[in-house]
Amino acid sequence: MTALNQKTGSGALFLCPSTQRVMLALRAPHKTHSMNWSVWGGMHEGNETPKECLLREMQEEMGNVPAIGKFYPFDIYESRDKHFKYYTFVCIVEEEFVPRLNDENIGYCWVKLGLWPKPMHTGARKSFCNNKAYEKLMLIYEQHTHETQQHN
């Protein structure tokens, strides 16, 4: 359970196994971390669970969210002072798609795993731009690919 004064948020990195690419959002100039590449997401409202927040935020920021094959919890960041916590997921989609952007983001990109655009949002960089994260993303990719092959 989170403390009353703790802000929490959720975000997602979309992974398309057929292309081995992930999708990121480019934050708008009027937002915090402006003009930085980041995951899709935002802050929890009311008593939302991390996944409920994620689904709402994706709908708000992208409009046309495709079917998500699987949600993989990826990272939980907590600030040193314990006043902020952020849950990050990797969401599997079968095909790359074009999001309908709202005013929070001004662009998007699909990039190969590990070839991150710059500048990256500080939190996204800490979560994804390191060898351990790359290995974890490749494990998710391989696990999903293996499961898909078993069902075909």
C-alpha positions, 0 to 999 in steps of 0.5 A: 500500500502506498503512503498518503503523500506518495505520488504514483504513476504507471507507464509502458514501453510497447514491444512488437516482436515481429520487428524487434522494435519498441515504441516511445513518445516524444514529450511536448514542450509544455510538459515536464521533461519536455522534448525527451523520449519517454514511455507512455503513461502518467499519474494514478488517479484515485485508487487506480491499480498500476494497470488500471492507470496504464490503460487509462493513460494509454487511451488518453495519450494514444486514442487508438490503443491496439490489442495488447497480447501481454503485459510484462511488469518491468520496473518499479522506481521509487524516489529516495524520499519515498514520495514518488513511485513509478511502475513500468510495463512492457506491452506486447503488440502483434503489429506496429501501429500509429498512435493518435497523439494528444497534447502531452506528446508531439511525436513517437518512434519505433526503434530497434531494441537497445538503439534508444533515441536521444535525449531520453527522459531521465526515468526511462533512461534509468529503466531501459538504457543499460545492459541489464535492462537490454537483457531483460527486454530480450528475455521478454522478447524470447519468452513471448516468441517461444509462447507464440510458436508453441500456440501455432 
